[in-house]
Amino acid sequence: KVPQVCPGPQWHLIGHLQSNKVKKALPLFRMIHSVDSLSLLETLQREAAAQEFMVQVLLEVNVSGEASKYGFRPDQTASAVRAATAMENIRLCGLMTMAPYSDHPENARPVFRGLKQLF
């Protein structure tokens, strides 16, 4: 429904993307904000190559270590970055993370600092 709603904007996908949805998602979204595994990265590369498309991505890093969150562990980030930058149809634009929910912004700062240290 995205093209019907408003064809002009460049849409970004934020949230978990299942591998079986990649084929449909690629032509709709300018950037995928939450690439959380090597298998998803490989699926994106394969499908983007088939569609002759360059996909912009952010790698999701689970800095907080919460079991409820998706993403690469911090110690996997360097190898994920190397894999992404070696793929012809992937344009790595950066890293992202989700901090734990809290009523106090100060509780989130260590998570974002941890991500910054990886970059």
C-alpha positions in Angstrom: 0.0 0.0 0.0 3.0 2.3 0.3 3.0 3.6 -3.3 -0.8 4.2 -3.1 -0.5 6.3 0.1 2.1 8.7 -1.1 4.5 7.9 -3.9 6.8 10.9 -3.4 8.6 10.3 -0.1 11.5 8.0 0.5 10.4 5.4 3.0 12.6 3.8 5.6 11.8 0.4 7.3 12.2 0.5 11.0 11.7 -2.8 12.8 12.4 -6.5 12.4 12.4 -7.6 8.7 11.7 -11.3 8.1 13.8 -12.9 5.3 10.6 -14.1 3.5 9.5 -10.5 3.2 12.7 -9.1 1.7 11.5 -9.5 -2.0 8.5 -7.3 -1.4 10.2 -4.8 0.9 13.1 -3.9 -1.3 11.3 -1.9 -3.9 9.3 -0.1 -1.3 11.9 1.1 1.2 14.9 3.4 0.6 16.7 2.2 3.7 16.3 -0.9 6.0 17.1 0.3 9.6 17.3 -3.0 11.3 19.5 -5.6 9.6 20.0 -7.9 12.6 21.8 -11.0 11.2 24.2 -12.2 8.6 21.5 -14.4 7.0 19.2 -11.4 6.5 22.1 -9.4 5.1 22.8 -12.3 2.6 19.1 -12.5 1.7 19.1 -8.7 1.1 22.2 -8.9 -1.1 20.8 -11.8 -3.1 17.4 -10.2 -3.7 18.9 -6.7 -4.4 21.2 -8.2 -7.0 18.3 -10.0 -8.6 16.3 -6.8 -8.7 19.3 -4.8 -9.8 18.9 -2.6 -6.8 21.2 -0.9 -4.2 19.8 -1.2 -0.7 20.9 1.1 2.1 21.1 -0.5 5.5 21.9 0.1 9.2 23.2 -2.9 11.1 21.3 -3.4 14.4 23.5 -4.0 17.4 22.1 -5.4 20.6 24.3 -3.4 22.9 22.1 -3.9 26.0 22.2 -7.6 25.6 18.5 -7.9 26.2 17.1 -11.3 25.1 13.9 -9.5 23.8 16.0 -7.4 21.3 17.3 -8.5 17.9 20.7 -7.6 16.5 24.4 -8.5 16.4 26.3 -8.8 19.6 28.9 -6.1 20.0 31.7 -8.6 19.4 30.1 -9.6 16.1 29.8 -6.1 14.8 33.2 -5.8 13.1 32.7 -9.0 11.1 29.2 -7.9 10.1 30.5 -4.6 8.9 33.2 -6.4 6.8 30.5 -8.7 5.3 28.2 -5.8 4.5 30.9 -3.7 2.9 31.9 -6.6 0.7 28.5 -7.0 -0.8 27.9 -5.2 -4.1 24.3 -4.4 -3.7 24.4 -3.3 0.0 25.3 0.2 1.0 26.2 0.2 4.7 25.1 3.6 6.2 25.8 2.9 9.8 24.8 1.1 13.0 21.7 1.4 15.2 20.6 0.1 18.5 17.5 0.1 20.8 18.0 1.1 24.4 15.9 -0.6 27.1 12.7 1.1 28.0 13.0 3.5 30.9 11.2 6.6 32.2 14.7 8.1 32.8 16.7 9.1 29.7 20.0 8.7 31.7 19.4 5.0 31.7 19.6 4.8 27.9 22.9 6.8 27.6 25.3 3.9 28.4 23.7 1.9 25.6 24.2 4.6 23.0 27.7 5.3 24.3 28.5 1.6 23.8 27.3 1.8 20.2 29.4 4.9 19.6 32.5 3.0 20.9 31.9 0.3 18.2 31.8 2.8 15.4 
